[in-house]
Amino acid sequence: MSEEGDTFWVSLAEKFVGVILIIIGAIMLYFTATSTSVLGGFSLFFGILSLIMLIIGLFLLVVRPPE
């Protein structure tokens, strides 16, 4: 395969993984925010973890691979 085709598929995979991370991070953040009484002390841990997933997903959507 040519280099141009490889770059396209890598970029497409990055975008797809970024969208999946954003969806999972948003769902985690929602359930963490709505069930803080059940999680207790772990609510801060899961909140930070879901924010990190959201940030990484947004980063993967915004950044362009080198050409």
C-alpha positions in Angstrom: 0.0 0.0 0.0 1.1 3.5 -0.5 2.0 6.0 2.2 -1.0 8.1 1.3 -3.4 5.3 2.0 -1.8 4.4 5.3 -2.1 8.0 6.5 -5.8 8.0 5.7 -6.5 4.8 7.6 -4.4 5.9 10.6 -6.3 9.2 10.7 -9.6 7.5 10.4 -8.7 5.1 13.3 -7.6 8.1 15.4 -10.9 9.9 14.9 -12.9 6.7 15.6 -11.1 6.0 18.8 -11.5 9.6 19.8 -15.2 9.5 19.4 -15.5 6.2 21.3 -13.4 7.8 24.2 -15.6 10.9 24.2 -18.8 8.7 24.4 -17.4 6.5 27.2 -16.0 9.4 29.1 -19.3 11.3 28.9 -21.3 8.3 30.1 -18.9 7.7 32.9 -19.1 11.4 33.9 -22.9 11.3 33.9 -23.1 8.1 36.1 -20.4 9.4 38.4 -22.3 12.7 38.9 -25.7 11.1 39.4 -24.5 8.4 41.9 -22.0 10.2 44.2 -23.7 8.9 47.3 -23.2 5.3 46.2 -19.6 5.8 45.1 -18.6 7.7 48.3 -14.9 8.5 48.3 -14.4 7.0 44.8 -16.6 9.6 43.1 -13.6 12.0 42.8 -11.5 9.2 41.3 -14.1 8.3 38.7 -14.8 11.9 37.9 -11.2 12.7 37.2 -10.8 9.5 35.2 -13.8 10.3 33.0 -12.5 13.9 32.5 -9.2 12.5 31.4 -10.9 10.2 28.9 -12.9 13.2 27.5 -9.7 15.3 27.1 -7.9 12.5 25.4 -10.8 11.9 23.0 -11.0 15.6 22.2 -7.3 15.6 21.6 -7.5 12.7 19.2 -10.3 14.5 17.2 -8.4 17.8 17.0 -4.8 16.7 16.3 -3.9 16.0 12.7 -1.2 13.3 12.0 2.0 14.4 10.3 1.9 14.2 6.5 
